[in-house]
Amino acid sequence: MRRATAKLLGIGAGIALGAVYAIAPAPTAQATMRTTMTAAADTVTGCLQKGAKADVFKLVQKDGKSVNVMSSSVSLAGHVGHTVTLTTSAMPMGKDSTMMSVSKMTMVSGSCS
């Protein structure tokens, strides 16, 4: 009798978990996009320059393209005017703007050429 009761409880628990999973909402496109954007890291090399706002910097690449960067974990201010390689990931800042978040920095040269 105890085995039959335990078996029924196990089956009931499995059905209940399956029902919860079946009615749980699927991740939204926005949540999926946010996960994808924060997971993708890229490295860029260029001349680090002071940006228009405090704690915002601009990295100008050799081809003239630039990207706005900031970091809460890497001190960028002391490397303005240096050639650096940054490991970045996109941070959506609004409808039409993206800021790159720096997670790692390597100094290439003490000056920009």
C-alpha positions as CSV (number, residue, x, y, z in Angstrom):
1,M,0.0,0.0,0.0
2,R,2.8,2.4,0.9
3,R,4.5,1.8,-2.5
4,A,1.3,2.5,-4.4
5,T,0.8,5.7,-2.5
6,A,4.4,6.8,-3.1
7,K,4.1,6.0,-6.7
8,L,0.9,8.0,-7.1
9,L,2.4,11.0,-5.2
10,G,5.4,10.8,-7.6
11,I,3.2,10.7,-10.7
12,G,1.1,13.6,-9.3
13,A,4.2,15.7,-8.6
14,G,5.4,15.1,-12.1
15,I,2.1,16.1,-13.6
16,A,2.0,19.3,-11.5
17,L,5.5,20.3,-12.5
18,G,4.7,19.6,-16.1
19,A,1.6,21.8,-15.9
20,V,3.5,24.7,-14.3
21,Y,6.1,24.5,-17.1
22,A,3.4,24.4,-19.7
23,I,1.7,27.5,-18.5
24,A,4.9,29.5,-17.7
25,P,5.3,32.4,-20.1
26,A,8.0,32.1,-22.7
27,P,10.8,34.7,-22.6
28,T,9.9,37.9,-24.4
29,A,11.9,39.0,-27.5
30,Q,13.2,42.0,-25.4
31,A,14.5,39.7,-22.7
32,T,16.1,37.4,-25.3
33,M,17.7,40.4,-27.1
34,R,19.0,41.8,-23.8
35,T,20.7,38.5,-23.0
36,T,22.2,38.2,-26.4
37,M,23.5,41.8,-26.4
38,T,25.1,41.5,-23.0
39,A,26.6,38.1,-23.7
40,A,28.5,39.1,-26.9
41,A,31.9,40.6,-26.2
42,D,34.2,42.2,-28.7
43,T,37.7,43.6,-28.7
44,V,38.5,46.9,-30.4
45,T,41.8,48.8,-30.6
46,G,42.2,52.5,-31.0
47,C,43.0,55.9,-29.4
48,L,41.2,56.6,-26.2
49,Q,39.8,60.1,-26.0
50,K,37.8,62.0,-23.4
51,G,34.1,62.0,-24.2
52,A,31.4,64.7,-24.0
53,K,30.2,63.6,-20.5
54,A,32.0,62.6,-17.3
55,D,33.1,59.0,-17.2
56,V,32.3,58.6,-20.9
57,F,35.2,58.1,-23.4
58,K,35.6,57.7,-27.1
59,L,37.7,55.1,-28.7
60,V,38.8,56.2,-32.2
61,Q,40.0,53.3,-34.4
62,K,42.6,53.6,-37.2
63,D,39.8,53.6,-39.9
64,G,38.3,56.7,-38.3
65,K,35.3,54.9,-36.8
66,S,34.6,55.7,-33.1
67,V,32.7,54.2,-30.3
68,N,31.5,55.6,-27.0
69,V,32.8,53.6,-24.0
70,M,32.4,53.6,-20.3
71,S,33.3,51.2,-17.4
72,S,32.4,50.7,-13.8
73,S,35.2,48.2,-13.3
74,V,38.1,49.5,-15.4
75,S,39.8,52.9,-14.8
76,L,39.9,54.5,-18.3
77,A,40.7,58.2,-17.3
78,G,44.4,57.6,-16.9
79,H,44.7,56.2,-20.4
80,V,43.3,59.2,-22.4
81,G,45.7,59.7,-25.3
82,H,46.9,56.1,-25.2
83,T,46.4,53.4,-27.8
84,V,44.4,50.6,-26.0
85,T,42.6,47.4,-26.8
86,L,39.3,47.2,-25.0
87,T,37.0,44.2,-24.4
88,T,33.5,45.6,-24.7
89,S,29.9,44.6,-24.8
90,A,26.9,46.6,-26.0
91,M,24.7,48.5,-23.5
92,P,21.5,49.8,-25.0
93,M,21.1,53.4,-23.8
94,G,17.9,54.3,-25.5
95,K,16.0,54.0,-28.8
96,D,18.9,55.1,-31.1
97,S,21.9,55.0,-28.9
98,T,24.4,52.3,-27.8
99,M,27.2,52.6,-25.3
100,M,29.9,50.0,-25.1
101,S,30.7,48.7,-21.6
102,V,34.4,48.0,-21.1
103,S,35.2,44.8,-19.1
104,K,39.0,44.6,-19.8
105,M,41.7,47.0,-21.1
106,T,45.2,46.4,-22.4
107,M,47.5,49.3,-23.1
108,V,49.1,49.0,-26.6
109,S,51.1,52.3,-26.6
110,G,51.6,55.3,-24.4
111,S,50.5,57.6,-27.3
112,C,48.2,57.6,-30.2
113,S,49.8,57.5,-33.6
